[in-house]
Amino acid sequence: MKNNQTEEGGTDRRKFLKLGLMSSLTAIAGASIVTNLAAQEEEKQPAGEVMRLLTPEGKIVEVSASNINKYPEALITRAESRKGIPNRKFVMVIDLAKCKNARKCVEGCQKGHNLDYGQEFMKIKLLQDNPTSEPYWFPKNCMHCDEPPCVTVCPTGATFKREDNIVLIDNERCIGCKFCVTSCPYSARIFNWEHKTKFDDKSQPYSPETSVPGAMGTVTKCDFCPDLLRQGLLPHCAQSCPEGVIYFGDRNEDIVTNGSETVRFSELINKRGGYRHLEHLGTKPNVYYLPPVDRLYELEDGFDVSEEVKERYKDVPYIQELIKQGKI
């Protein structure tokens, strides 16, 4: 089910941005993130970088980045960051039939969280269900489980589960024991082994909602980008994917979007046979997968990557055969 795109330009669209968007975003994050929208002149056209925003009605609108106030992290109290965004139950759906290992989700996430090249909150795995089937690309991040073992084992409360489904880490409480790292069945966590110059950047106050700046001796991971969610924006990975692989939304509203298509979450899961990775472990993940049926791209399309990345997949027997045939 395609969403109805807002028409380009026109008085109605600008009024919606000033009135409808203001009310819907205020409901998500408070008036502070949209105060400058009211000051925009109606005839002024958006300019510069464009951001895609999801409204509570499931509509996608494009707004100039200059028209959006960054949410002031200093106004998010520690208690608010631990409680979460009210009345939301965030969920992600990954369509394996569309993924071709473009790796833009990885790069967008790295840029948004100020990660090193080798640090990946979103990892692209190559899975093969059995020896006779063709492998497929499998993006894997933190599953933001409803029964997260990482939260159970954390001795300081640094890792916590919020009411809106998101699992976060407070590095000001983290003592680096790595209990959470060993307890996570999805290998979703990264340990900061050494101090880095970027950790000294205090241009923005630290918040568990941004994971920036990091700190030596602490653990970090995918956080579902709650700082963007408070602005009505999609997470970095969903914004960056050129193939529309990653859908994100609110289970309470039964709506998810990949930025160009908006669908009912329940219908998408039911009709496409959605499942959760390693669900038998009882972690109750909030990341769902759509099976890689009728894939849009050949597997070989995903090998337009660096030699370093190619090395990760060389031990898959199917890939070894393709290498012998000179296909990749």
TORDREN-800275 format. One record per residue (C-alpha): residue in one letter; x, y, z. Coordinates in nm, 3 decimals. Example, Ala and Ser with C-alpha at 12.3 -4.5 7.8 and 13.67 -1.06 7.14 Angstrom:
+-----+---------+---------+---------+
! res !       x !       y !       z !
+-----+---------+---------+---------+
!   A !   1.230 !  -0.450 !   0.780 !
!   S !   1.367 !  -0.106 !   0.714 !
+-----+---------+---------+---------+
***
This chain:
+-----+---------+---------+---------+
! res !       x !       y !       z !
+-----+---------+---------+---------+
!   M !   0.000 !   0.000 !   0.000 !
!   K !   0.169 !   0.318 !  -0.119 !
!   N !   0.144 !   0.632 !   0.086 !
!   N !  -0.001 !   0.947 !  -0.060 !
!   Q !   0.297 !   1.173 !  -0.116 !
!   T !   0.246 !   1.538 !  -0.024 !
!   E !   0.242 !   1.749 !  -0.337 !
!   E !   0.551 !   1.951 !  -0.423 !
!   G !   0.525 !   2.322 !  -0.338 !
!   G !   0.194 !   2.505 !  -0.318 !
!   T !   0.014 !   2.693 !  -0.045 !
!   D !  -0.155 !   2.384 !   0.100 !
!   R !   0.175 !   2.206 !   0.150 !
!   R !   0.337 !   2.504 !   0.321 !
!   K !   0.036 !   2.547 !   0.548 !
!   F !   0.061 !   2.182 !   0.642 !
!   L !   0.427 !   2.224 !   0.730 !
!   K !   0.348 !   2.525 !   0.947 !
!   L !   0.031 !   2.395 !   1.110 !
!   G !  -0.013 !   2.019 !   1.072 !
!   L !   0.355 !   1.935 !   1.110 !
!   M !   0.388 !   2.162 !   1.407 !
!   S !   0.102 !   1.996 !   1.593 !
!   S !   0.208 !   1.642 !   1.506 !
!   L !   0.573 !   1.693 !   1.593 !
!   T !   0.483 !   1.874 !   1.912 !
!   A !   0.285 !   1.568 !   2.015 !
!   I !   0.599 !   1.362 !   1.974 !
!   A !   0.867 !   1.582 !   2.118 !
!   G !   0.736 !   1.906 !   2.261 !
!   A !   0.714 !   2.250 !   2.108 !
!   S !   1.084 !   2.326 !   2.146 !
!   I !   1.188 !   2.145 !   1.828 !
!   V !   0.955 !   2.336 !   1.599 !
!   T !   0.943 !   2.688 !   1.740 !
!   N !   1.106 !   2.841 !   1.435 !
!   L !   0.850 !   2.694 !   1.195 !
!   A !   0.598 !   2.953 !   1.306 !
!   A !   0.839 !   3.229 !   1.205 !
!   Q !   0.874 !   3.106 !   0.846 !
!   E !   0.715 !   3.322 !   0.580 !
!   E !   0.452 !   3.131 !   0.388 !
!   E !   0.601 !   3.211 !   0.048 !
!   K !   0.953 !   3.098 !   0.148 !
!   Q !   1.065 !   2.785 !  -0.036 !
!   P !   1.265 !   2.510 !   0.139 !
!   A !   1.635 !   2.530 !   0.059 !
!   G !   1.949 !   2.331 !   0.122 !
!   E !   1.950 !   1.983 !   0.271 !
!   V !   1.613 !   1.808 !   0.272 !
!   M !   1.492 !   1.581 !   0.550 !
!   R !   1.206 !   1.331 !   0.529 !
!   L !   0.968 !   1.331 !   0.825 !
!   L !   0.700 !   1.084 !   0.929 !
!   T !   0.381 !   1.232 !   1.074 !
!   P !   0.160 !   1.039 !   1.318 !
!   E !  -0.090 !   0.994 !   1.031 !
!   G !   0.168 !   0.794 !   0.838 !
!   K !   0.239 !   1.068 !   0.582 !
!   I !   0.591 !   1.139 !   0.457 !
!   V !   0.678 !   1.505 !   0.408 !
!   E !   1.001 !   1.662 !   0.286 !
!   V !   1.123 !   1.962 !   0.484 !
!   S !   1.429 !   2.180 !   0.451 !
!   A !   1.674 !   2.096 !   0.726 !
!   S !   1.703 !   2.467 !   0.799 !
!   N !   1.335 !   2.469 !   0.902 !
!   I !   1.385 !   2.212 !   1.177 !
!   N !   1.532 !   2.301 !   1.513 !
!   K !   1.761 !   2.032 !   1.646 !
!   Y !   1.614 !   1.901 !   1.967 !
!   P !   1.809 !   2.057 !   2.255 !
!   E !   1.955 !   1.754 !   2.429 !
!   A !   2.018 !   1.959 !   2.739 !
!   L !   1.641 !   1.975 !   2.787 !
!   I !   1.613 !   1.597 !   2.796 !
!   T !   1.655 !   1.505 !   3.159 !
!   R !   1.817 !   1.179 !   3.262 !
!   A !   1.477 !   1.058 !   3.383 !
!   E !   1.316 !   1.139 !   3.046 !
!   S !   1.592 !   0.963 !   2.854 !
!   R !   1.534 !   0.651 !   3.062 !
!   K !   1.154 !   0.662 !   3.034 !
!   G !   1.129 !   0.718 !   2.661 !
!   I !   0.889 !   0.894 !   2.427 !
!   P !   0.534 !   0.867 !   2.565 !
!   N !   0.273 !   0.644 !   2.399 !
!   R !   0.518 !   0.499 !   2.145 !
!   K !   0.622 !   0.140 !   2.075 !
!   F !   0.890 !   0.163 !   1.808 !
!   V !   0.949 !  -0.127 !   1.572 !
!   M !   1.172 !  -0.194 !   1.270 !
!   V !   1.105 !  -0.420 !   0.970 !
!   I !   1.385 !  -0.524 !   0.731 !
!   D !   1.288 !  -0.649 !   0.384 !
!   L !   1.553 !  -0.904 !   0.286 !
!   A !   1.417 !  -0.927 !  -0.069 !
!   K !   1.533 !  -0.570 !  -0.137 !
!   C !   1.879 !  -0.573 !   0.021 !
!   K !   2.179 !  -0.577 !  -0.214 !
!   N !   2.451 !  -0.485 !   0.037 !
!   A !   2.470 !  -0.122 !  -0.073 !
!   R !   2.603 !  -0.052 !   0.279 !
!   K !   2.456 !   0.299 !   0.285 !
!   C !   2.274 !   0.209 !   0.607 !
!   V !   2.610 !   0.126 !   0.764 !
!   E !   2.768 !   0.449 !   0.645 !
!   G !   2.472 !   0.665 !   0.746 !
!   C !   2.473 !   0.515 !   1.093 !
!   Q !   2.848 !   0.563 !   1.130 !
!   K !   2.822 !   0.927 !   1.030 !
!   G !   2.524 !   0.993 !   1.254 !
!   H !   2.688 !   0.837 !   1.560 !
!   N !   3.044 !   0.954 !   1.491 !
!   L !   3.176 !   0.599 !   1.466 !
!   D !   3.509 !   0.485 !   1.326 !
!   Y !   3.518 !   0.310 !   0.987 !
!   G !   3.554 !  -0.031 !   1.152 !
!   Q !   3.274 !   0.026 !   1.403 !
!   E !   2.934 !  -0.087 !   1.282 !
!   F !   2.606 !  -0.069 !   1.471 !
!   M !   2.443 !  -0.210 !   1.157 !
!   K !   2.627 !  -0.515 !   1.024 !
!   I !   2.552 !  -0.672 !   0.685 !
!   K !   2.586 !  -1.049 !   0.714 !
!   L !   2.573 !  -1.309 !   0.436 !
!   L !   2.345 !  -1.594 !   0.538 !
!   Q !   2.274 !  -1.926 !   0.370 !
!   D !   1.988 !  -2.134 !   0.507 !
!   N !   2.108 !  -2.464 !   0.362 !
!   P !   2.380 !  -2.592 !   0.124 !
!   T !   2.148 !  -2.594 !  -0.179 !
!   S !   2.003 !  -2.245 !  -0.139 !
!   E !   2.156 !  -1.918 !  -0.250 !
!   P !   2.291 !  -1.690 !   0.025 !
!   Y !   2.124 !  -1.358 !   0.093 !
!   W !   2.218 !  -1.028 !   0.255 !
!   F !   2.110 !  -0.989 !   0.617 !
!   P !   2.133 !  -0.647 !   0.788 !
!   K !   2.164 !  -0.698 !   1.164 !
!   N !   2.156 !  -0.438 !   1.440 !
!   C !   2.045 !  -0.432 !   1.804 !
!   M !   1.705 !  -0.601 !   1.828 !
!   H !   1.577 !  -0.381 !   2.114 !
!   C !   1.426 !  -0.685 !   2.279 !
!   D !   1.127 !  -0.683 !   2.513 !
!   E !   1.314 !  -0.938 !   2.726 !
!   P !   1.672 !  -0.811 !   2.687 !
!   P !   1.934 !  -1.025 !   2.863 !
!   C !   2.176 !  -0.731 !   2.851 !
!   V !   1.952 !  -0.535 !   3.087 !
!   T !   1.920 !  -0.828 !   3.327 !
!   V !   2.295 !  -0.878 !   3.369 !
!   C !   2.401 !  -0.510 !   3.390 !
!   P !   2.513 !  -0.450 !   3.751 !
!   T !   2.488 !  -0.070 !   3.741 !
!   G !   2.171 !  -0.001 !   3.543 !
!   A !   2.377 !   0.146 !   3.260 !
!   T !   2.180 !  -0.064 !   3.011 !
!   F !   1.808 !  -0.004 !   3.040 !
!   K !   1.481 !  -0.075 !   2.862 !
!   R !   1.243 !   0.214 !   2.792 !
!   E !   0.866 !   0.221 !   2.766 !
!   D !   0.888 !   0.295 !   2.392 !
!   N !   1.068 !  -0.040 !   2.322 !
!   I !   1.417 !   0.113 !   2.294 !
!   V !   1.715 !  -0.032 !   2.482 !
!   L !   1.986 !   0.225 !   2.558 !
!   I !   2.323 !   0.249 !   2.732 !
!   D !   2.421 !   0.531 !   2.968 !
!   N !   2.799 !   0.546 !   2.940 !
!   E !   2.818 !   0.762 !   3.252 !
!   R !   2.702 !   0.458 !   3.446 !
!   C !   2.886 !   0.195 !   3.239 !
!   I !   3.186 !   0.043 !   3.420 !
!   G !   3.304 !  -0.164 !   3.124 !
!   C !   3.241 !  -0.505 !   3.280 !
!   K !   3.119 !  -0.636 !   2.941 !
!   F !   2.854 !  -0.861 !   3.098 !
!   C !   2.609 !  -0.717 !   2.844 !
!   V !   2.845 !  -0.799 !   2.558 !
!   T !   2.865 !  -1.166 !   2.651 !
!   S !   2.492 !  -1.197 !   2.722 !
!   C !   2.370 !  -1.053 !   2.390 !
!   P !   2.288 !  -1.336 !   2.145 !
!   Y !   2.296 !  -1.091 !   1.854 !
!   S !   2.654 !  -0.963 !   1.905 !
!   A !   2.515 !  -0.611 !   1.885 !
!   R !   2.759 !  -0.434 !   2.116 !
!   I !   3.090 !  -0.255 !   2.066 !
!   F !   3.347 !  -0.188 !   2.339 !
!   N !   3.553 !   0.131 !   2.331 !
!   W !   3.898 !  -0.005 !   2.411 !
!   E !   4.094 !   0.319 !   2.392 !
!   H !   4.054 !   0.692 !   2.429 !
!   K !   3.997 !   0.882 !   2.106 !
!   T !   4.020 !   1.252 !   2.031 !
!   K !   3.656 !   1.264 !   1.924 !
!   F !   3.553 !   1.170 !   2.279 !
!   D !   3.680 !   1.512 !   2.388 !
!   D !   3.428 !   1.696 !   2.172 !
!   K !   3.187 !   1.855 !   2.418 !
!   S !   3.008 !   2.070 !   2.159 !
!   Q !   2.691 !   1.888 !   2.252 !
!   P !   2.605 !   1.758 !   2.599 !
!   Y !   2.624 !   1.383 !   2.637 !
!   S !   2.295 !   1.197 !   2.629 !
!   P !   2.215 !   0.824 !   2.619 !
!   E !   1.980 !   0.918 !   2.333 !
!   T !   2.267 !   1.016 !   2.100 !
!   S !   2.552 !   0.792 !   2.226 !
!   V !   2.780 !   1.090 !   2.151 !
!   P !   3.039 !   1.166 !   2.271 !
!   G !   3.161 !   0.817 !   2.353 !
!   A !   3.398 !   0.728 !   2.634 !
!   M !   3.688 !   0.488 !   2.670 !
!   G !   3.607 !   0.172 !   2.865 !
!   T !   3.236 !   0.179 !   2.789 !
!   V !   2.999 !  -0.016 !   2.567 !
!   T !   2.797 !   0.129 !   2.279 !
!   K !   2.547 !  -0.003 !   2.025 !
!   C !   2.255 !   0.075 !   1.791 !
!   D !   2.010 !   0.300 !   1.972 !
!   F !   1.724 !   0.336 !   1.717 !
!   C !   1.822 !   0.708 !   1.700 !
!   P !   1.575 !   0.840 !   1.961 !
!   D !   1.712 !   1.193 !   1.916 !
!   L !   1.584 !   1.180 !   1.557 !
!   L !   1.257 !   1.018 !   1.660 !
!   R !   1.186 !   1.313 !   1.887 !
!   Q !   1.206 !   1.529 !   1.573 !
!   G !   0.974 !   1.303 !   1.374 !
!   L !   1.266 !   1.176 !   1.164 !
!   L !   1.353 !   0.822 !   1.063 !
!   P !   1.669 !   0.658 !   1.206 !
!   H !   1.992 !   0.717 !   1.015 !
!   C !   1.992 !   0.366 !   0.863 !
!   A !   1.637 !   0.395 !   0.727 !
!   Q !   1.704 !   0.743 !   0.588 !
!   S !   2.023 !   0.630 !   0.415 !
!   C !   1.909 !   0.306 !   0.249 !
!   P !   1.859 !   0.369 !  -0.126 !
!   E !   1.656 !   0.051 !  -0.175 !
!   G !   1.390 !   0.107 !   0.091 !
!   V !   1.496 !  -0.204 !   0.281 !
!   I !   1.438 !  -0.064 !   0.631 !
!   Y !   1.090 !   0.024 !   0.755 !
!   F !   1.044 !   0.197 !   1.088 !
!   G !   0.742 !   0.307 !   1.282 !
!   D !   0.513 !   0.280 !   1.580 !
!   R !   0.337 !  -0.044 !   1.666 !
!   N !   0.075 !   0.146 !   1.865 !
!   E !  -0.030 !   0.321 !   1.543 !
!   D !   0.030 !   0.004 !   1.336 !
!   I !   0.230 !   0.206 !   1.082 !
!   V !   0.583 !   0.166 !   0.943 !
!   T !   0.757 !   0.348 !   0.659 !
!   N !   1.080 !   0.327 !   0.463 !
!   G !   1.061 !   0.693 !   0.363 !
!   S !   0.879 !   0.638 !   0.034 !
!   E !   0.622 !   0.370 !   0.121 !
!   T !   0.399 !   0.369 !   0.427 !
!   V !   0.217 !   0.049 !   0.526 !
!   R !   0.033 !  -0.115 !   0.810 !
!   F !   0.282 !  -0.299 !   1.027 !
!   S !   0.042 !  -0.588 !   1.099 !
!   E !  -0.047 !  -0.635 !   0.731 !
!   L !   0.316 !  -0.628 !   0.623 !
!   I !   0.413 !  -0.895 !   0.876 !
!   N !   0.111 !  -1.115 !   0.807 !
!   K !   0.117 !  -1.102 !   0.428 !
!   R !   0.494 !  -1.132 !   0.389 !
!   G !   0.557 !  -1.394 !   0.657 !
!   G !   0.755 !  -1.165 !   0.884 !
!   Y !   0.968 !  -1.327 !   1.154 !
!   R !   1.211 !  -1.235 !   1.430 !
!   H !   1.575 !  -1.350 !   1.434 !
!   L !   1.651 !  -1.618 !   1.694 !
!   E !   1.303 !  -1.578 !   1.836 !
!   H !   1.325 !  -1.919 !   2.005 !
!   L !   1.561 !  -1.764 !   2.261 !
!   G !   1.268 !  -1.578 !   2.416 !
!   T !   1.420 !  -1.230 !   2.384 !
!   K !   1.113 !  -1.095 !   2.196 !
!   P !   1.296 !  -0.868 !   1.949 !
!   N !   1.139 !  -0.553 !   1.806 !
!   V !   1.318 !  -0.597 !   1.474 !
!   Y !   1.129 !  -0.808 !   1.220 !
!   Y !   1.247 !  -0.960 !   0.892 !
!   L !   1.062 !  -1.023 !   0.568 !
!   P !   1.196 !  -1.341 !   0.396 !
!   P !   1.425 !  -1.303 !   0.092 !
!   V !   1.161 !  -1.426 !  -0.155 !
!   D !   1.156 !  -1.295 !  -0.515 !
!   R !   1.466 !  -1.087 !  -0.456 !
!   L !   1.510 !  -0.770 !  -0.658 !
!   Y !   1.885 !  -0.810 !  -0.711 !
!   E !   2.131 !  -1.084 !  -0.795 !
!   L !   2.364 !  -1.180 !  -0.512 !
!   E !   2.663 !  -1.068 !  -0.719 !
!   D !   2.532 !  -0.709 !  -0.716 !
!   G !   2.626 !  -0.690 !  -0.350 !
!   F !   2.998 !  -0.736 !  -0.414 !
!   D !   3.058 !  -0.386 !  -0.544 !
!   V !   3.240 !  -0.318 !  -0.218 !
!   S !   3.597 !  -0.279 !  -0.095 !
!   E !   3.832 !  -0.575 !  -0.084 !
!   E !   3.832 !  -0.550 !   0.294 !
!   V !   3.456 !  -0.605 !   0.303 !
!   K !   3.474 !  -0.887 !   0.046 !
!   E !   3.711 !  -1.073 !   0.277 !
!   R !   3.430 !  -1.115 !   0.529 !
!   Y !   3.236 !  -1.343 !   0.297 !
!   K !   3.511 !  -1.553 !   0.138 !
!   D !   3.454 !  -1.858 !   0.362 !
!   V !   3.096 !  -1.914 !   0.240 !
!   P !   3.117 !  -2.219 !   0.005 !
!   Y !   2.871 !  -2.068 !  -0.241 !
!   I !   3.084 !  -1.754 !  -0.264 !
!   Q !   3.400 !  -1.958 !  -0.314 !
!   E !   3.235 !  -2.115 !  -0.619 !
!   L !   3.140 !  -1.776 !  -0.759 !
!   I !   3.499 !  -1.660 !  -0.712 !
!   K !   3.625 !  -1.964 !  -0.906 !
!   Q !   3.382 !  -1.883 !  -1.186 !
!   G !   3.506 !  -1.526 !  -1.195 !
!   K !   3.161 !  -1.382 !  -1.123 !
!   I !   3.279 !  -1.176 !  -0.831 !
+-----+---------+---------+---------+
***
